């Protein structure tokens, strides 16, 4: 009986460790166009397949205030569009989530750092999304302890 219990525990550990070993950071090809994002407009803009929302490919900054970050986003002219804005925290999560699950196709962005965002009520946030990988991804928004952050503008 003890021998069977030990065998079951060993098997359970092997299954758990195998699940933890699948690293979403391993990418097979950055030219994959099967993701939810694809690069358009000369590499300056990424577009979501499902929503048609567009993202600024590069992150810009740092910016030291919400007003400075909003002024930068509002003044952007990328891909022939001038209606750029700061994303919401939820939109930043969607972008992080696509990158985490490798659904960003050929639009692999640098998401490291603190990013400015605004709520629908125009409340500002400065921080980043982070994964907690204890064999099952959990995502948390971490408020920044710094006073400056990057902008990755979005439209519409």
Helices and strands as residue ranges (DSSP letters): H 2-21, E 37-40, G 41-43, E 45-48, E 54-56, E 60-63, H 66-74, H 89-100, E 115-118, E 124-133, E 137-143, E 149-151, E 154-155
